[in-house]
Every structure is written in structure tokens, then in C-alpha cells.
Amino acid sequence: MERPIISVLINNYNYGRYVARAIDSALSQQASNVEIIVVDDGSSDQSRSVLEGYDQRVKVLFQENQGQAVAINAAVKASSGDILCFLDADDWWAPGKLSATAAAFQANPQASLVYHRLQPTRSDGSPSSKPIPRTLCSGNLSSRLARSAGWWPFPMTSAVAVRRSGWDVAGDIPEQFRMSADAWLTGIYPFLGGVVALPYPLGFYRIHNNNWYRPYDDAAMLRKRIAHWKAVVEATNQFLSAHDLAGRLRLSDHYPYQVASARLEGADIRTRFRLAMEGLLFAGEPNLLRRTRDALRTACDLPRLGQKVGLSESAR
């Protein structure tokens, strides 16, 4: 049997109402030599009955609830493809996603990660805003990430594909990434090789109460983001050190972290001015207009705790 060259890896937890659309979008791809593996992370809804309906077309694994990282690691272990494409169970892909991804890897042999934009949608699947991320980054991003504490306009899980050779170097996603495992993929792989950005929205990102992308953040979500960013910086530095890679990340260079902290603590005029100046120079946002917009927003209307807190794209 010919070895699959593309592995589609779907992680599912209590998304029985969505997962069929994700799987069907993978089955309808315009690509050959594809295997589809779904890991159900201890769902308690109707997911099992939905997944068992796919028979031999999809390899399905069931495990006790251990978080997204463990589910993805299990899917990779069960796979055999040279290209690993990740898909969250509440998202879905356009028909040409896999063929475009495979072509990008073939044309860029030094690339460790290929990604594309996603079209945000409402829970019912209707479009909600412009495709994300707005700014695209390609090439060697390691020096940029070293100056931005690892932040860049990164894609989300369902837009990311990596080489298995890169996975073999990076190893499993640390189990601490029970959610937002894409932070490991987009934070580590740019240090292992080049990045290729495809400009088209080749997938759909469903926005609902269980994910991080939302129009406004409250104090609880800000604290959650701050803790997450700190953990990502620590995990990245551990990886860089263990693999004798140059550069170490500093939270003081992480502009969204600094802005979120100021929002929680309250910011006087001096703090707002300082953050605005840092925003103008922030290495994580290559687009000058968006960098300037975010800096001006910080200077003019940085809210205090208790006010409605808007989430700009640069805070994702």
C-alpha cells in the first residue's frame, strides 16, 4: 500500500454537532494519498456515534480527556504522512486546502511550516469578519520572533501544516498545552526552518464561546491570556536551550503581554505614552499601518480594569 504523503489530524472534544463537517471537508479534498485520523479526547456528547459512522474512511481513536496537546500527539503517533495538517473539530476546510499546502512544501524544501488565512464564521457557519491573520509572514522568522518574545500574526490550528521531519526534531507538544496547542506549533517551528504563508482563506474558523477569538476581553480572559503567554515564552526558551539554538525570549519584548498587564492594573498617561512608543517599534507586527493603529489605540483609549476591553488582532 502506498504510503500517505498527507496526514489530516483532527482533535475533537464535545464537538459532536460540528465534527462531521470537519471530517467531510477533509474527505472532499482535491488531493491524493491522504489519511484522516480523528482523536476524540473523552467527549461526553454524541461525538462517538458521529465518528463511528465513518467506518473505514477515517481512523478514529478514543482516549480519556487529557487536553488538546495529548490528543494531537496521539494523532501524529498514529499517522504516517510526510506532511501533518491540523484541523480543529469545530472548523472546516475549503476543497483546495491540501493540494495547495502540498504544493507549497514541494516548492519550498526548507520550509518547516506552511499556513493560510482562515475565514472567521459565526456558530451557524456564516462569515463574521475579514480573513485572519490580516498580516502574512513568510521566510526566516526566527530573528523576528527572538525580538518579539515569540509573538507574530500567527495562524490558528486549522490553518497550520508542518513537516514530519520537523515534528521529529521538535518532539511532542508539551502536555501543558491543554488548549491553544497552535501556540507551540507557531512558536517553535519558525526556529526550525522557513515559513510559507498562502494568502487565500483555505479554511473556516468558527467563533463561539469556547475559543479565544472574541470582540471583547474581560478581566478573567486577560489574566488567562497573560498566564498563557508567559507559559509559552518559558516553554519556548526551554526548547531553544535544549536544542542549543540561539536566542532567548523576554516577556518585556512581548507587546500584547505588556498591554494586557496595563489594562488589568490601570495605566496613567506616562504608561500609555511608553506603551505607544513600544508599539510603534514592536517587531511582532511587520505591517507599519497596523502597528501604528495599535500604538495610537493604546495611547488614546487604553481602558482600566472593569471597563469593556476590546481585543485587537495584535492581542491574539
N, C-alpha and C positions, 0 to 999 in steps of 0.2 A: 504493500500500500504506500503510495507516495506521501512523503512527509508534508504536513501542512506548513505553509510559509507564514500564515497569519493566524494568530490565536485571538479570538474575541473573548474577553474576560469580564463577566457581568457579576457584580456583587449585589445581593438582594437582602433586605431586611424589612419585612412587613409592607412590601410594596406589591402585594398581590393584585391590586387594582391597576398597576402600571406595567408590571414586568413583561406581560405578553407583548406590549407594543415595542419594548426594548428588544426582545428576542426576535420578533418578526422583522424589525428593521435590520438586524444582523443577518437573518436568513435571506433577505431580499437584496443583499449587496451585489454589485456588479464586479465580483472578484471570484477567482477560483482558489482552490487549496485553502479553504478556511475551516477552522474548527471553532465551535462555540461552547464555552464552559460557563456554567452558572453555579455560583456558590451561594446557598441560602444560609444566612447567618442566624439560625434559630428563630425564624419567623413564627409568629403565633396567629397570623391571619390565614387567608385562603391560599397563600403562596404555594404550598406543597401541591395542592390539587392542580393549580395552574401549570406548574413546572412539570409535573408527571404527565401532562397531556402532550408533551413534545416528543415522547418516545425516544427513538434513536437519533433524531436530528440534532439533539443537544445533549451534551454531557452535564448532568446535574449532580452536585454534591451537597449534602446536608450536614451542617455542623451545629453545635451548641453556640449560642450567642457569645462572640468574642470580639466583635468590632470589625470595622472595615479593613484595617490592615491585615488581620489574620485571614479574613475571607479572601482578599486579593492574593495574599501569599499562597493560600491553598489552591486557588485557581491557576496561578502560574506553575506551581509544582505539578499540577495535573495536565499541563499543556505541553505542546511540542513545537510550537511555531517559532520562527526566527524573529517575527515582529509581534509585539504584545500590544494589543489595543484594548483600552479600558472603557467600560460603559457602566454607569450607574443605572440601577433598575428603573428609576423614575424618569430617565432621559431616553432619547432615541436618535437614530442617525438618518441622514439623507442617503439615497441609494449609492452615490458615488464615493462615499467616505473611504472605504477600504482600498479601492483601486487608486485613489489619489494619494493616500498615505503610503502605499507600497511603492508607487512611482517616485515619491519624494525621497524615500530611503534609498532607492536604487540610484537616483541621480545625485545623492549626497552621501557617499560611503563613509564620511567621517561624522555624520550626524548621529547623535545618541537619542535625540528626541524630536519627534515631528508632532505639530499640533495645528489646529484650525480654530476658527471662531465658532461659537455656539449662538443660536438664536434663542434668547430668553422667551419663555412662554408662560402663560397663566396655567393654573391647575387643569383647566379644560383643554389645554393644548393650543390656544390662540396666542399669537405674538403679543408681547408686552412692551418691548423696547428694542433699541438697536442691538445688533450682534456684539458679543463680547468675546475677548477683550477688544477695546477700541484701538489701542496701540499694539502693533505687532513687532516682535523682536526676533531676528534671525542672526545666525553666525555664532561666533565665540562670545558667550555672555559671561564667562567666569569672572573677568575683571570687573564688569558692571555689578554683578552680584556681590563681589567682595566689598564694593564701595557702598552698597545699599542694604547691607545686612541680609542679603538673600532675597530682597523683595524686587519684583518686576511685574509688569502687567501679565501675569501668568494665566494660562488656561485652566479650566476645571477638568475633573477626572475624565469626563466623557469625550473630551477633545484631545486626550493625550495618548500617544503611542511611543514605545521605546524599543530598542533592540534587545534581544535576549542576551547578547554579549555584554551589553551594559548592565542588565539585571544581574548577570553572573558576577560582575565586579562590585556593584552596589550592594548586593545581597537583599534579603527580605526587607520589607518595610517594617520598621520597629513597631512593636505591638502597641506602643503608647499612642499611635495614630489611630485610635478607635473611630475617629471621624476625620474628615479632611485629609485623607491619605494622599491626595494630589499635592499637598504641601511638600511631601517627601520627594515625589517624582519630579516636580518642577523645581525643587530646591537643590537636589543632588545631581541630576543628570546633566545640567549645563556645565558642571565641573568635569564631566567625563567625556564630553565631545560637543560637537556643534548642535545648534538648534535650528530647525526649519519651521517657519510659520506659513501656513496656507491661508490666503486671505478670505476664502469663502466660508460661510456658515454651513458646515457639513454635518451639523448636529443640532439638537434642540434641548435646551436646558429648562426643565420645568421648575417654576418658582412656587414654593408652598412653605408652610410653617416649619418644616423640618430641615431647611437648609439655611445657609449663611447669607445668601444674597437677598437683601431686603431694602426697601426705600429708607427706613429709619432704624437707628440703633438706640436701645435704652441702656441704662447703666449696667444691667446684668450682661447684656451682649457685649458691651465694651470690655468689661472685665474678662469675659470669655475669650475675646479676640486677643487681648493683651497677654493672657496666660498662654494662648496658643502660639502667638508669635515668639514669645520668649522660649517656649519649648522647642520650636522649630530651629531657632538660632543655636540653642545648645546642642541639639541633635546633629545639625549640620557641622558645627565645629568638631564634634566628636568624630564624625565621619572623615572630615578633612585631615584631622590629626592621625587617625588610624591608618589612612591610606597615604600618608606623607605628601599630601597636596598642599600647595602654597596658599596662604591667605587665611585669615580668621575673621569671622563676622562680629560686629559690635552693635549692640542694641541702640547705641547713640546715633548710628547711621540709619536706623530704621524709622523713616519719617512717619508712616502711619501709626507706628507704636507711640512715637512721641506726641502726635496729635491726639490720639485716643487717651493717653495719660493726662494731657492737659484738659481734655473735655471732662474727665472724671474729677479732676482736682480743682477746676476753675482756672481761668487764665486772665491775668491782668494785661494791660496794653503792652508792656515790655515783653511779656511772654509771647503774645500774639505776633509782635514785630519780629522777634527772634525766630519763631517758627515759620513765619512767612519768608524770611531770608533763607532759611534752611530748605524750605520747599522749592524755592527758585533754583537751588543747586542740587536737588535730590537726584542721585544717579539712577534711581529705580524707574523713573518715568522719562523715557527718551524724547517724548513729544513736548516741545517747548511750550506750545499753546496750552496743553492740558496741565503742564507743570505750573505755568503762570496762573491759570484759573484756580487751581487748588491752593496755591500760595495766597492769592488775593482773598479767597473764601476764608482761609484760616485767619488772615489779618482782620477781616471785617466782621465775621459773624460766628466766630468760634463759641459755641454755646457752653454754658455751665451745666453741671450735673442737675438733673431734674427737668431740663428743657428737652424738647424733641431734638434728637441728634440725627442729622442727615448723614447717609453713607454715600460718599462719592466713590467713583470707580477705583480711585487710588487707595481706598481703605480696604479693598477686598484682600 
